């Protein structure tokens, strides 16, 4: 990138050098997490949408004497309904487990008027929910179909917003990196006025002078970002896995080829540094004319 | 190569130079003299496009510096060697690298010009200091390094601003000798100085034209020199 000789005319040391490397490294580290958040929430939203869209629950509320008959009638309707892969009444133990968080584990479920739940799995070929409701209304009046749409939508929406927040964080990190590098480059250019004066005196074009600073800062940003991204990826890699702990937060990370995405952060930092330093150099050199 | 036509320069509301016309003939030797603050440095800076005239025209190789872009001025400076009064270098580079700086910024490979560079460093007597850093040089060595840097691109014109201002008599004679040698090679030389003894010493070896800035105007100096 650029003329390696041009790099030599910029004094090698200075606090702006360390500042640029550190800023790029810290921002890259944060960018890895923002990226992981975006990727993971995107994955979560897709999974929730897919899993919940493929299942529904039928609740049968009927007098105890009719409950078994309506359950059988409902199952019969479900067996002849296209688009259904499986339909299974929940056992008393399963229903007790569902209610346990609210009523305790010793709930005498057989003595309470608890509705019967049927877990239905779709086969993905398309289920006519409205048609099913009409048939159940005729065959089992106590059956109510819950396709989960009411609570699936806000979950998917929440995951989508989290994903957006992740991307917004990435954009802010990118902008903050550009800002910090612009400041560092501006400070370096201001501190090297004498160098610029000498270079102009010996016939250097402003493009050459700008290139020298741009090259220096771009390489520093890439170096810092590579270190920060590597540390960030390592930190994400050692997070507990879903299998071990369960839950969304432990699923934060990348999978398979997804690891290539954070590996592009140093290149992105290089592009940001290149543009930011070039803008700062052009502005400073113009002001020194 | 460099022409000034009714040039004026104002700064801070006051006119520093006025109605100055001059044409440097190839191979000529000029001294520019005048009291401190008369505008000698400003005059030289106008000549190499570091300042823009507020009236009149400064032409380098036929081009009006006011209509030249920064890049065009940069290109023009490669044909005008400048030895500034305050000799500034890139302190993190070796003396040899500083002398080769004009080659570096013009994209020429210093490696190809290494023989010329070595000869030039030897010519100004800095072979022993080539690998030192500029802050390690004495005043006279800095002036000679600046002269070597000014001539490495083999410019047509060399402008030297008080090149002997901070050196002893012996060193000033040595620098003058180098400038006279350059003139004998066909280079156009202009030296700004208030050192009349230097001018008298030079006139013994070279046909020099002595100009004086007085009352903001350029005049041909009298026979008292």
Contacts between the chains, C-beta under 8 A, distances in Angstrom:
chain1	res1	chain2	res2	distance
A	3	B	107	7.6
A	5	B	104	5.5
A	8	B	93	6.9
A	8	B	97	7.5
A	8	B	104	7.6
A	9	B	90	6.2
A	9	B	93	7.6
A	9	B	101	7.5
A	9	B	104	7.2
A	9	B	105	7.5
A	11	B	90	7.5
A	11	B	91	7.6
A	11	B	92	4.6
A	12	B	92	6.4
A	194	B	88	5.8
A	195	B	90	5.9
A	197	B	88	6.6
A	198	B	88	5.0
A	198	B	89	6.6
A	198	B	90	6.0
A	198	B	101	7.5
A	199	B	101	7.5
A	199	B	105	6.1
A	200	B	50	8.0
A	200	B	74	6.9
A	200	B	77	7.7
A	201	B	50	7.6
A	201	B	77	7.1
A	201	B	82	5.9
A	201	B	84	6.7
A	201	B	88	7.7
A	202	B	77	7.2
A	202	B	101	5.0
A	202	B	102	4.4
A	202	B	105	5.9
A	202	B	149	6.6
A	203	B	74	5.2
A	203	B	75	7.1
A	203	B	77	4.2
A	203	B	78	4.0
A	203	B	102	5.7
A	203	B	105	5.9
A	203	B	106	6.1
A	203	B	153	7.3
A	204	B	74	6.2
A	204	B	105	3.7
A	205	B	70	7.3
A	205	B	71	4.8
A	205	B	74	4.5
A	205	B	75	7.6
A	205	B	105	7.7
A	206	B	70	5.4
A	206	B	71	7.0
A	206	B	74	7.4
A	207	B	71	7.2
A	208	B	105	5.6
A	289	B	70	6.4
